[in-house]
């Protein structure tokens, strides 16, 4: 078991070395590799927690906006049906009035 832990630590170090290789300081890839990828490698659960913490308000806002859109679409469909029914009743009433004359 100790060998597996040592192998995983060595594997993580080799991944870090391969990530940091061939990068020039001052570029965005260097910054990304230096900050974000090493953070993910060193503390994956902390990274996921932070990502979910940042994204959860956006999910809530998305749910609220989609519910508002749903209500608006339903309202428009009801209005459209009501108008169609009203127009058909008016057309029938006009047809009756012409027949009466």
KANORNOR-V363231 format. One line per field, one symbol per residue. ss: DSSP state (~ for helix, > for strand, _ for the rest). phi: phi as a letter, one per 30 degrees, with the letter a starting at -180 (. if undefined). psi: psi as a letter, one per 20 degrees, with the letter a starting at -180 (. if undefined). A space follows every 10 residues. Layout:
ss: ???
phi: ???
psi: ???
This chain:
ss: _~~~~~~~~~ ~~~~~~~~~~ _______~~~ ~~~~~~~~~~ ~~_~~~~~~~ ~~~~~~~~~~ ~~~~~~~~~~ ~~~~~~~~~~ ~~~~~~~~~~ ~~~~~~~~~~ _
phi: .ddddddddd dddddddddd dibcdjcddd ddddcddddd ddbddddded dddddddddd ddddddddde dddddddddd dddddddddd dddddddddd d
psi: hhhgggghgh hhhhggghgi qkqpqirhhg gghhgghhgg hhmhhhgggg ghhhhghhhg gggghhgggg ggggghgggg gggggghhhg gghhhghhhh .
